[in-house]
Amino acid sequence: MSKSVLIVEGSNHYHILDDLCQIYKKKNFDITLALNVSEDKPMINDLFRDFTKYPVIDLKNKNFFFLNLFFQNKKYDLIHISTGAENTYLKFIFNIICFYFYCLFKKEIVLQIRNTRYFLLSKNWKKFIKTQLNRNVSPVSILITSFSNLLRYLSLKFADKCIFESNTQLVYFNKFTNNKFKNKCFFLYSKNSAKLIKTENKSNKYSIGIPGSYDNQRRNYRLLLDACLKLNEKQRKKLRLIFIGNFSNVDQNFIDLLIEKNIEVLYYKKFVNTFLYEDLVKQCDFFLSIHKHDKKPFIFAGSGIIGDITSTDKKIILKKIHDPLGEFSKRAIYYHNLSELLEKISNQENIEHLKFIIKKFNLNKKYLDENLNYLKALNNF
């Protein structure tokens, strides 16, 4: 007898639903989707290739998303909340309250946590409040954030399983919650969880892909620009930058400066749909992370780039500080000085000559546990 799963996407991370559905299909689950089709249908069609293959519940309004979901009475063996109520603004408070009660009353909930800090409580409230006030955050905003995080933290108690994008993210979550939820925590991706998209770069340039929509708060584009401008003309001509995300809000001066320096740039002022994504990924030799460290990427805040390297044959260029446990060491080229690394890449005659710059870094097996992979947990369901 087949099992059933309701996959709930409470935000707009529709691009990951293809892989998530594949995970459950391989385990012979009947899949139903709960999405905000009324508001997001164009985006869903662009980002979620298999959207039409499954029954869909339209929850219509993001402000009342979990209230509408609460009144869906059909029983499922599992309810996988792909993204819960992780928006923290006054207009979403009611939705966060409904999210808490949904977790309280429903059974067999798998809660996927994208940004760990939304589910953590400060261990030092005086320090937290003082820090926020020093950043000119209003008392009302502090109150909204604190209340929202409290409700999300309390919802963890009722979730049957908590899923994180990486093993490292899981480790740090357990550390900051004193292992209180350790018996129910898993990480999602594994080395063999998805079909690889192979490189088919037919250009005579080295193509570096930067996944993600333009977001100056999360990514340091100045770092990339400065690194490129330090290259000589010959080196710049050998590089090709592919931005794999929606750049409709890009600072055009950033793009123009790169082009003026004879660096080939490919970007799109729209959402990159699944088919275009695969085509762009095939053209890349590497992925590059230019995440800002203050957001604690890969440690507290999840990143779509983790799924990108899992489903492709690419190596990722990233700062070592973003991979403190060496989880991605077999796929990573770590850098301290991005300009020096780009110079080494652009000086190579072919990609095979790049192997010498890949520094080995062993996994910290004391903390990373492959047995906590969610795919293995599903085998025991």
N, C-alpha and C positions, 0 to 999 in steps of 0.2 A: 504494500500500500504506500503510495507516494505521500510525502510530507508537504506542508504548505508554508510559505514565508511571505509576509507583507514587508516590502522594502519602502521605507519612508524617507523622502528627501525634503527636509524642511527649509532648505535654502536654495541655492542655485548651482550646486556641485553636480550638475547632470553629466559631466564628462566622465565621471568615475563609475557611472551606473552600468555601463557595458561590462566592465571587468567584474563588478560585484554580482551582476546577474549570472555571469559565466561560472562564478564560484558555486552558486547555489544550483545551477543547472547540472553541473558535474556531480552534485550530490543528490540529484533526482528530486529536487524541490519543485513544486508548482509555485510560480512566482506571480504576485500581484504588486502593483506599484501604487503608492500614494504620493501625488505630486500636485503642484500648483499650476495646472494646465491652463486655466483661464487667463492667468497673467503672464505665464512664461512659455507658452507653446512654441513661438518662434525659436527661442533659445534652446528648448528641449529638442526640437527637430534638428537644430544645428549641432548640438553637442552629444546627443544620445542616439546612436545609430539604430539600436534595436527597439526603440520606443514603441513602435506599432505591434510588436510581437507579443505583448503581455496585456492582461486586463489592467485598467488604470482607474483609480479613484481620484477624481478631481476635487481637491480641497480648497480651491478658489481664492482664498484670501490669506496672505502671510500673517496678518495681524490676528487672525482667528484660526490659524492652521491647526493647532492641536485641539482646539475646541471642536472643530468640525471632525477631526479624526476620532475624537473620543466617542462620537455617536455612530461610528461604523461598527456594527455589532457582529459581523462575521468573525468566526473563530479561526485563528491561524496557529500553527505549531510554533512558529517564531515570528517576532516582529523586529525587524532590523531597522533601527533608526540611523540612516546614513549620515544625516546632519540634524541635530536637535536644535533647540532654541538657543543658538549661540550669538545672536544679535543682542547688543546691550544698549538700547535706547529707550526712552520713556514710552514711545508708542508701541514697543514690543513687550512691555511688562506683562500685559494680560496674557499674551501668548506664552511667556515663560512660566507664569502661574499654571496655565493649562497643561504645559509640558510636564511640570512636576506632578500634577494630579493624574495625568495619563500614565506616567511611570509607576505611580502609587497603586493604581487599580488594575493595570493590565499585567499579564503574566508572560514569561518567556521573552523578555525584551533584551535584544542585543543593541547596546548603545555604542555607536562609533563616535569617538571623541577626536575632533580635529584640532582644537586649540585647548590644551590641557589647562591653561591658566583660567579659563572661564569656569572650570569646575573645582578650583582650589580656593581655600580660605587662607587669608593672611595669618601667619603665625605671630605677628606683632602688629596689632591694630594701630597702636600709637605711631609706629614708624610708617605704616602704610598711609594713614591719614596725613601725617606731616609731609611725606613725599608727594602725595597728590596735591596738597595745598601749595607746596613749593613750585609745582608745575602749573599753577594757576587753574587747577581743575576746580570747578564750583562744588560747594557742599552738596547740592542737589545731585550732581553727576556721581559724586562719591557714594551717596546713599543708594542711587539706582544700581550702580555697579556692585556694591556690597550685597544688596538684597538679591540681585540676579544670580550672583555667584553662590550665595547661600542656598537658594532653591535648586540650582543645578547640582551643587554638592550633595544635597540631601537626596536628590533623585538617583544618585549612584547606588544608594542602599537597595533600591528596588529593582535595579537592572540585574538580569540574570548573568549577562556577560558584558564586559567593557572592552572595546576594541580600539587599538591605536595604530597609526600608520606605520610605525617603526618599533623595533625592539628597544631602541634607545629612548624613545618617548615613553614607552611603558615603564622602563627602569626609573626614569626621573619622576614619573607620576607616583610610583610606589614609594620612592624615597620621600617625597614631600607629603604623602598621606600616611607615613609610618607603616606602610604595608597593610593598611586597614582593608583594602579591597583586593589584595594580592591573589586570593583564591578564585577571582572571577575575571582577571585581566589577561588579555591576549594581544598579540600584534597581528596585523592583517597580511602583509606581504611576505612571500618567501622567495627563494631563489628560482623556483620552478612554477610560480603561480600563474604565469601568463605566457602567451605565445610571443616569441621575440620578433620585433620588426627589425630587419637587417638593413645595414647601411648600403645605400646605392648612390653614393656621391660620384657623379660623373664630371664634376667640375675639376679644374686643375688647382683649385684653392682649398684651403682647410676651412671647413664649414663648422662653425660653433653655434649651437642652438641654445637660446636662453628661453626656457619655458615660462609661461605665466603672462597674464595681462599686465599692462603698464601700471605700476604701483610704486610711486616714489617714496611711500612710507615704508614699504617692505624691502625694496631692492635699491642698491646703491649704483645708479647709472653713472654717477660722476666717477666712481672707481673704474668702471669699464672704459669710459671716455678718456680719462687720464692715461690709462694703460695703453690704449690704442694710439694716442697722440705721441707717446714716447717712442713708438716704433719708427724706423726709417721708412722711406717711401717704398722701397722694394719689399720690406716686410709687410707693410700695410696692404699692398696689392695682392698678397698671398692669403689674406684673411677674408672670410665671408661671414657676416653675422646674420643669423636667422632668429627673429623674435617670434616665438610660437605662442601668440596670445592676442587679445584684443588691444590694439594700440590707438584706439579712437581718441583717447585723451592724452596722447604723448606730447611732450614738450618738443615741438618741431625743431628747435635750435639744436637739440641733442642729435637728432637724425641728420640734420643739415651739416653739422660739424664733422660727423663721421664720413658722409659722402664727399665733402670738400677735401678730405684727406685721402681720397681714392680707396676707401674701404667699402666693399660691396655690402649693402644692407637690404634685407628682405623683411617686410613687416606688413601687417594688415590692420586696417581701421574698422574691424568688425570681429565678432566671435569666430574663432577658428573651429570649423566643424570637424567631425570625426574623420572624414575622408581627407580633408586638407591637412589635418594634423598628421596622419600617417604618411602622407606625401612629403611633408616638410621634415618629419623625423628621419625618413630614409636618406635625406640629403645631408644630414648632420654627421660629422665625425665624432663630435663630443657634445655633451651638455655642460653648461656653465652655470654655477650658482653665484649670484652676486647679492645674496640676502644680507640685510643689515643684521648685526649681531644683537642689537637691543631687543629684537622680537624673539630671540632664542629659537631660530629655525631649527628643525629636526630634533630639538630637545623638548620644547614645550609646544611650539606652534608647528602644526603639520605642514607639509609642502607637497604639492602635486608632483614635484620633480622625483619624489621617491617612487611613485607609480610609474613615472616615465622611464626611469632607468631599469625598473623591474621588467617592463614589457618590451624592452629594446636590447640591442647589443652594444649600447653606448657606454663609454666611460664618462664619469662626471668629474668636472673640475670644481673643487670647493675648498674652503678654508678648513684646516684641521680642527679648529676650535668648534666647528659645527658638527663634528663627528668624534666626540671625546672618547667613545668606546670602540672606535674603529669598525663599526658595523658595516660600513660601505667600503672598507679598505680594498676589497678585491675588485671593486669597480671604480675606485677613486684615484684622481691625481690631485694631491693636496698642494695648495700654494700659500705662500706668505706674501709674495710680491707678484701680482698678476701681470705686470708689464714684463718682468723677466721670463715668466712662463710663456706668455704669448710670443715673446722673442724667440724662445727655444722652439716653439711649435712652427713658427713661420720660417725658421732657418733650415728645417728638415727637408730633405729631398723627397721622402715618402713617409707614409704614416708608420711603417715598421720601425723607422729610426727613432721614433718617439719613446720606445720602450724604456730607454735608459733614464728618462726623467720621472718614471713612475716609481715612487718610493714605497716600499712595502711597509705595511703597518698591521701588526697582528691583532686579531679580535681579542677583546677583553672577555674571555670565556667565563670569568668569575661572575659577571653580571648578565651577559647575554645568554638566553636559554632558548634554543630552537624548539624545544618541546612546548613552548607557549604560543606557537603559531596557531592561528584560528582555524586553518584548514585541518589541522590534526584534531582540534577539539570537535569539529563537525563530524569526524569519523565515529565519535562516541555518542552522537546524538540518537 
